[in-house]
Amino acid sequence: MKAMILDEYGDNAEFHLTELPQPSVKAGHVVVRVAATSVNTVDTMIRQMGKDLPLSPDLPAVLGMDFAGTIEAVGKGVTDFVPGDEVYGCAGGLANLQGTLAEYMLADARLIAHKPKSLSMREAAALPLVGITAFEGLQRAGARAGQKVLVHGGAGGVGHVAVQLAKHLGADVYATVSGEKQMEIIEKYGATPINYKAEKVTGYVAKHTDGAGFDVIFDSVGGANMTNSFEAAALNGQVVSTVSMLELDLTPLHFKGLSLHVVFMLIPMLHDHKREEHGAILAKLAKLAKIADAGALKPLLDETPFGLEEVGKAHDRLTSGQAIGKLVAEI
């Protein structure tokens, strides 16, 4: 099979097209013919940082975590899937798990679900990692109808899904963005956009919550932005972070009685821990995607198309900050 591999890690590491043996099926797994795969920030981090990240695979490495495709073979003990089923998931590209930048991959059946019929392969491939992250974060924060939910980075990969899911839950949703295009996207989701470059935290908290703060903050930007999340949160509020690898003064968290939820959705893949929960979430997201016309869930795709051999360009576009929505490469 054709595959794109990395022979080295680093800022200038290049992908190379090569031929690899097609994986054989084994118990509890399926072999998938990959139709499309999306590029996530964690993929670019692995490429750049290599073994400085404890989750990076040994070289030569086949990266890529998200996929949509068709089942070619089913292993012993797998009962929910048969050859020919269209599926999607996040099931490789780290540690000892072969990634999606190949024509075929071996996937743990617990990490996948039937592809939403309402979505194309390209759209479905954009959803797993960000969808699971958004779902888990809102679930752990207890987001529900009647609450005011603020999503930092609302037009980003995780953020745009979190906005849609919070709206589906019945929450009053707000999202920080940086430009006119992003504001239009948020408005189409039925949420209220906030241009963080033009409005300070104190200003939009006063404007939208009468100074009380937001019940739930979903911070998909993370890092230093977490201090803005603490400032914008209501007393005893819930803060979700997807990027928390930093030292930070938690004093504001203490005096507001805030709860901080760190979402690291790669744990099931890395540690073989509750993998079936990811498959269950993907099945729920597929049901929501069926009513996408009602505004429940629709992946936002960047307008630039890529093929398998152009994955390096897809990585570069993501790291440039120019992309709006998810970047997808068709195999």
Secondary structure, DSSP 8 states (H G I E B T S, - for coil): -EEEEESS-STT--EEEEE-------TTEEEEEEEEEEE-HHHHHHHHHGGGSTT---SSB----EEEEEEEEE-TT--S--TT-EEEEE--SBTTB--SSBSEEEEEGGGEEE--TTS-HHHHHTSHHHHHHHHHHHHHHT--TT-EEEEETTTSHHHHHHHHHHHHTT-EEEEEESSHHHHHHHHHTT-EEEETTTS-HHHHHHHHHTTS-EEEEEESS-GGGHHHHHHHEEEEEEEEES---S----HHHHHHT-EEEE--TTHHHHHT-SHHHHHHHHHHHHHHHHTGGGTS----B-S--EEGGGHHHHHHHHHHT---SBEEEE-
